[in-house]
């Protein structure tokens, strides 16, 4: 029998607390695969329920729940496009359009790291006529943003 105590027996362990973080709060709304795919479809102009189901493969009940969450969060707006029978489509709100860089960044990562044998079926082209290669830049100086160049600072107040 040993008389030694483990460190955890002597030093009280603090309960782990989740970090208060806008990333975590955002993921509560859009961090599930079907939610982001619904947002992607809205950006592509496919806001009708049946079209979203067809283009994403989302189970109907799952999609209905994700769309309710996105509408309740102010990311999508539900608009009626037919009265008889009543039919609705989902369009991006201003807050929803602010997710476009997220969709572009995920797309860029997928193109780079999950290459398909025959390539991807489509690419994006910017208004300038060149293939779009999205890049995150600092709004103040215009320099590309890399994790090594960013530090976390406490919010004022």
Beta strands, then each sheet from edge to edge (+ up, - down):
strand 1: 76-82
strand 2: 87-92
sheet 1: 1+ 2-
end
